[in-house]
Amino acid sequence: MRRSKRRSRNSSTKPLLPDTNVLVYETVEDSPHHEEAADIIDSAGEIILSSIVLHEYIWVMVRKLGVPPGFVAQKLQEYFGDPRTRYLAEPPTVLYQALRLLEEHDASPREVNDYIVLATAMYHGAVLTTFDEKLRKLAKKLGVETVP
């Protein structure tokens, strides 16, 4: 795992909202999309980190991957210390929209977190970055710009 270097190139005028998998891949050097995830994060002009993504990130890193909590805390400090980063909790409007979309698309309740991430990107006019192909297709269908 690495502590990534931050560059402030602005490749888009829209903020970037990374999904959990992007943060995990960016952190874990031997992950399949590490370089691409790191490049996406490094090239963003503005980064929105939503509370649901960070909760999932902490859970995946500590519980699933067994990463020491201290390392995860350092990584979070790195993100929060980056002047391009804005942390936010999802407003009620986003939660209502996510639930409406979940119902409209007859999606599994297991996908509720993805729908919250998607609704957050929609609400903030952000570019959604995810390696989740199903989420990416849905985002494109709903007019949300995605990367990669």
Phi and psi restraints in degrees (value plus and minus 20) as a CYANA .aco file:
   2 ARG   PHI    -148.7  -108.7
   2 ARG   PSI     141.1   181.1
   3 ARG   PHI    -120.9   -80.9
   3 ARG   PSI      89.0   129.0
   4 SER   PHI     -92.1   -52.1
   4 SER   PSI     133.3   173.3
   5 LYS   PHI    -107.2   -67.2
   5 LYS   PSI     119.4   159.4
   6 ARG   PHI    -124.5   -84.5
   6 ARG   PSI     110.1   150.1
   7 ARG   PHI    -138.5   -98.5
   7 ARG   PSI     127.0   167.0
   8 SER   PHI    -129.2   -89.2
   8 SER   PSI      41.5    81.5
   9 ARG   PHI    -106.3   -66.3
   9 ARG   PSI     116.2   156.2
  10 ASN   PHI    -125.9   -85.9
  10 ASN   PSI      84.3   124.3
  11 SER   PHI    -114.3   -74.3
  11 SER   PSI     -27.8    12.2
  12 SER   PHI    -168.6  -128.6
  12 SER   PSI     128.7   168.7
  13 THR   PHI    -102.2   -62.2
  13 THR   PSI     -37.0     3.0
  14 LYS   PHI    -106.6   -66.6
  14 LYS   PSI     125.7   165.7
  15 PRO   PHI     -88.3   -48.3
  15 PRO   PSI     135.5   175.5
  16 LEU   PHI    -121.2   -81.2
  16 LEU   PSI     110.7   150.7
  17 LEU   PHI    -135.5   -95.5
  17 LEU   PSI      81.9   121.9
  18 PRO   PHI     -98.3   -58.3
  18 PRO   PSI     119.9   159.9
  19 ASP   PHI     -97.9   -57.9
  19 ASP   PSI     144.2   184.2
  20 THR   PHI     -74.0   -34.0
  20 THR   PSI     -62.6   -22.6
  21 ASN   PHI     -82.1   -42.1
  21 ASN   PSI     -50.6   -10.6
  22 VAL   PHI     -87.8   -47.8
  22 VAL   PSI     -63.7   -23.7
  23 LEU   PHI     -85.1   -45.1
  23 LEU   PSI     -60.1   -20.1
  24 VAL   PHI     -84.7   -44.7
  24 VAL   PSI     -68.0   -28.0
  25 TYR   PHI     -82.9   -42.9
  25 TYR   PSI     -56.4   -16.4
  26 GLU   PHI     -86.4   -46.4
  26 GLU   PSI     -52.8   -12.8
  27 THR   PHI    -101.0   -61.0
  27 THR   PSI     -62.4   -22.4
  28 VAL   PHI    -110.6   -70.6
  28 VAL   PSI      88.0   128.0
  29 GLU   PHI     -81.5   -41.5
  29 GLU   PSI     -51.9   -11.9
  30 ASP   PHI    -116.1   -76.1
  30 ASP   PSI      -1.2    38.8
  31 SER   PHI    -100.4   -60.4
  31 SER   PSI     137.2   177.2
  32 PRO   PHI     -81.8   -41.8
  32 PRO   PSI     -49.9    -9.9
  33 HIS   PHI    -135.9   -95.9
  33 HIS   PSI       5.3    45.3
  34 HIS   PHI     -75.5   -35.5
  34 HIS   PSI     -75.2   -35.2
  35 GLU   PHI     -81.5   -41.5
  35 GLU   PSI     -63.9   -23.9
  36 GLU   PHI     -84.0   -44.0
  36 GLU   PSI     -63.6   -23.6
  37 ALA   PHI     -83.1   -43.1
  37 ALA   PSI     -63.6   -23.6
  38 ALA   PHI     -82.5   -42.5
  38 ALA   PSI     -62.7   -22.7
  39 ASP   PHI     -83.2   -43.2
  39 ASP   PSI     -61.0   -21.0
  40 ILE   PHI     -82.1   -42.1
  40 ILE   PSI     -68.6   -28.6
  41 ILE   PHI     -84.3   -44.3
  41 ILE   PSI     -65.9   -25.9
  42 ASP   PHI     -83.8   -43.8
  42 ASP   PSI     -50.2   -10.2
  43 SER   PHI    -110.9   -70.9
  43 SER   PSI     -23.7    16.3
  44 ALA   PHI     -90.8   -50.8
  44 ALA   PSI     120.6   160.6
  45 GLY   PHI    -100.7   -60.7
  45 GLY   PSI     -56.7   -16.7
  46 GLU   PHI    -162.5  -122.5
  46 GLU   PSI     119.3   159.3
  47 ILE   PHI    -143.8  -103.8
  47 ILE   PSI     108.4   148.4
  48 ILE   PHI    -123.8   -83.8
  48 ILE   PSI     102.5   142.5
  49 LEU   PHI    -129.0   -89.0
  49 LEU   PSI      93.7   133.7
  50 SER   PHI    -107.6   -67.6
  50 SER   PSI     135.7   175.7
  51 SER   PHI     -81.9   -41.9
  51 SER   PSI     -58.9   -18.9
  52 ILE   PHI     -85.2   -45.2
  52 ILE   PSI     -58.7   -18.7
  53 VAL   PHI     -85.0   -45.0
  53 VAL   PSI     -62.7   -22.7
  54 LEU   PHI     -89.3   -49.3
  54 LEU   PSI     -56.0   -16.0
  55 HIS   PHI     -83.3   -43.3
  55 HIS   PSI     -64.4   -24.4
  56 GLU   PHI     -83.8   -43.8
  56 GLU   PSI     -61.9   -21.9
  57 TYR   PHI     -78.2   -38.2
  57 TYR   PSI     -68.5   -28.5
  58 ILE   PHI     -80.6   -40.6
  58 ILE   PSI     -65.0   -25.0
  59 TRP   PHI     -80.9   -40.9
  59 TRP   PSI     -68.1   -28.1
  60 VAL   PHI     -83.5   -43.5
  60 VAL   PSI     -67.1   -27.1
  61 MET   PHI     -84.8   -44.8
  61 MET   PSI     -67.7   -27.7
  62 VAL   PHI    -100.5   -60.5
  62 VAL   PSI     -69.0   -29.0
  63 ARG   PHI    -103.9   -63.9
  63 ARG   PSI     -69.0   -29.0
  64 LYS   PHI     -99.6   -59.6
  64 LYS   PSI     -62.1   -22.1
  65 LEU   PHI    -117.3   -77.3
  65 LEU   PSI     -29.2    10.8
  66 GLY   PHI      49.5    89.5
  66 GLY   PSI       6.3    46.3
  67 VAL   PHI     -95.6   -55.6
  67 VAL   PSI     116.7   156.7
  68 PRO   PHI     -78.7   -38.7
  68 PRO   PSI     116.9   156.9
  69 PRO   PHI     -74.9   -34.9
  69 PRO   PSI     -54.2   -14.2
  70 GLY   PHI     -81.8   -41.8
  70 GLY   PSI     -59.3   -19.3
  71 PHE   PHI     -85.9   -45.9
  71 PHE   PSI     -62.7   -22.7
  72 VAL   PHI     -83.0   -43.0
  72 VAL   PSI     -60.6   -20.6
  73 ALA   PHI     -81.6   -41.6
  73 ALA   PSI     -60.9   -20.9
  74 GLN   PHI     -82.6   -42.6
  74 GLN   PSI     -61.5   -21.5
  75 LYS   PHI     -84.0   -44.0
  75 LYS   PSI     -62.3   -22.3
  76 LEU   PHI     -82.7   -42.7
  76 LEU   PSI     -60.7   -20.7
  77 GLN   PHI     -81.6   -41.6
  77 GLN   PSI     -56.5   -16.5
  78 GLU   PHI     -82.6   -42.6
  78 GLU   PSI     -66.9   -26.9
  79 TYR   PHI     -82.6   -42.6
  79 TYR   PSI     -69.7   -29.7
  80 PHE   PHI     -86.3   -46.3
  80 PHE   PSI     -47.4    -7.4
  81 GLY   PHI     -99.1   -59.1
  81 GLY   PSI     -31.1     8.9
  82 ASP   PHI     -98.1   -58.1
  82 ASP   PSI     102.1   142.1
  83 PRO   PHI     -82.6   -42.6
  83 PRO   PSI     -35.2     4.8
  84 ARG   PHI    -100.9   -60.9
  84 ARG   PSI     -32.5     7.5
  85 THR   PHI    -113.1   -73.1
  85 THR   PSI     115.1   155.1
  86 ARG   PHI    -146.0  -106.0
  86 ARG   PSI     102.7   142.7
  87 TYR   PHI    -115.0   -75.0
  87 TYR   PSI     118.1   158.1
  88 LEU   PHI    -168.5  -128.5
  88 LEU   PSI     129.5   169.5
  89 ALA   PHI    -111.9   -71.9
  89 ALA   PSI     125.1   165.1
  90 GLU   PHI     -89.7   -49.7
  90 GLU   PSI     107.7   147.7
  91 PRO   PHI     -92.7   -52.7
  91 PRO   PSI     140.7   180.7
  92 PRO   PHI     -72.3   -32.3
  92 PRO   PSI     -57.1   -17.1
  93 THR   PHI     -76.1   -36.1
  93 THR   PSI     -60.8   -20.8
  94 VAL   PHI     -85.9   -45.9
  94 VAL   PSI     -62.5   -22.5
  95 LEU   PHI     -84.1   -44.1
  95 LEU   PSI     -61.9   -21.9
  96 TYR   PHI     -82.4   -42.4
  96 TYR   PSI     -64.0   -24.0
  97 GLN   PHI     -84.5   -44.5
  97 GLN   PSI     -61.2   -21.2
  98 ALA   PHI     -80.3   -40.3
  98 ALA   PSI     -63.6   -23.6
  99 LEU   PHI     -87.8   -47.8
  99 LEU   PSI     -57.7   -17.7
 100 ARG   PHI     -83.2   -43.2
 100 ARG   PSI     -65.7   -25.7
 101 LEU   PHI     -84.0   -44.0
 101 LEU   PSI     -61.0   -21.0
 102 LEU   PHI     -78.0   -38.0
 102 LEU   PSI     -63.9   -23.9
 103 GLU   PHI     -90.4   -50.4
 103 GLU   PSI     -65.1   -25.1
 104 GLU   PHI     -79.8   -39.8
 104 GLU   PSI     -55.7   -15.7
 105 HIS   PHI    -114.0   -74.0
 105 HIS   PSI     -12.9    27.1
 106 ASP   PHI      28.3    68.3
 106 ASP   PSI      22.9    62.9
 107 ALA   PHI    -104.1   -64.1
 107 ALA   PSI     138.6   178.6
 108 SER   PHI     -87.5   -47.5
 108 SER   PSI     121.3   161.3
 109 PRO   PHI     -77.0   -37.0
 109 PRO   PSI     -42.3    -2.3
 110 ARG   PHI     -85.1   -45.1
 110 ARG   PSI     -37.4     2.6
 111 GLU   PHI    -114.7   -74.7
 111 GLU   PSI     -13.0    27.0
 112 VAL   PHI     -77.1   -37.1
 112 VAL   PSI     -59.3   -19.3
 113 ASN   PHI     -82.4   -42.4
 113 ASN   PSI     -60.8   -20.8
 114 ASP   PHI     -81.9   -41.9
 114 ASP   PSI     -59.4   -19.4
 115 TYR   PHI     -88.6   -48.6
 115 TYR   PSI     -52.8   -12.8
 116 ILE   PHI     -87.8   -47.8
 116 ILE   PSI     -62.2   -22.2
 117 VAL   PHI     -81.6   -41.6
 117 VAL   PSI     -65.8   -25.8
 118 LEU   PHI     -81.8   -41.8
 118 LEU   PSI     -66.6   -26.6
 119 ALA   PHI     -83.2   -43.2
 119 ALA   PSI     -53.1   -13.1
 120 THR   PHI     -85.3   -45.3
 120 THR   PSI     -64.4   -24.4
 121 ALA   PHI     -81.5   -41.5
 121 ALA   PSI     -62.0   -22.0
 122 MET   PHI     -82.7   -42.7
 122 MET   PSI     -66.7   -26.7
 123 TYR   PHI     -80.5   -40.5
 123 TYR   PSI     -59.6   -19.6
 124 HIS   PHI    -116.5   -76.5
 124 HIS   PSI     -19.0    21.0
 125 GLY   PHI      41.6    81.6
 125 GLY   PSI      16.4    56.4
 126 ALA   PHI    -115.3   -75.3
 126 ALA   PSI     138.0   178.0
 127 VAL   PHI    -103.3   -63.3
 127 VAL   PSI     104.3   144.3
 128 LEU   PHI    -107.7   -67.7
 128 LEU   PSI     104.7   144.7
 129 THR   PHI    -132.3   -92.3
 129 THR   PSI     102.7   142.7
 130 THR   PHI    -174.5  -134.5
 130 THR   PSI     130.8   170.8
 131 PHE   PHI    -121.4   -81.4
 131 PHE   PSI     -13.2    26.8
 132 ASP   PHI    -103.5   -63.5
 132 ASP   PSI      85.3   125.3
 133 GLU   PHI     -80.7   -40.7
 133 GLU   PSI     -60.3   -20.3
 134 LYS   PHI     -84.1   -44.1
 134 LYS   PSI     -64.3   -24.3
 135 LEU   PHI     -85.5   -45.5
 135 LEU   PSI     -60.6   -20.6
 136 ARG   PHI     -82.0   -42.0
 136 ARG   PSI     -64.0   -24.0
 137 LYS   PHI     -82.8   -42.8
 137 LYS   PSI     -63.1   -23.1
 138 LEU   PHI     -83.5   -43.5
 138 LEU   PSI     -63.5   -23.5
 139 ALA   PHI     -79.2   -39.2
 139 ALA   PSI     -67.0   -27.0
 140 LYS   PHI     -81.0   -41.0
 140 LYS   PSI     -61.5   -21.5
 141 LYS   PHI     -79.6   -39.6
 141 LYS   PSI     -54.3   -14.3
 142 LEU   PHI    -112.8   -72.8
 142 LEU   PSI     -12.2    27.8
 143 GLY   PHI      63.3   103.3
 143 GLY   PSI      -1.8    38.2
 144 VAL   PHI    -114.6   -74.6
 144 VAL   PSI     106.3   146.3
 145 GLU   PHI     -86.4   -46.4
 145 GLU   PSI     119.6   159.6
 146 THR   PHI    -149.1  -109.1
 146 THR   PSI     136.0   176.0
 147 VAL   PHI    -160.3  -120.3
 147 VAL   PSI     119.3   159.3
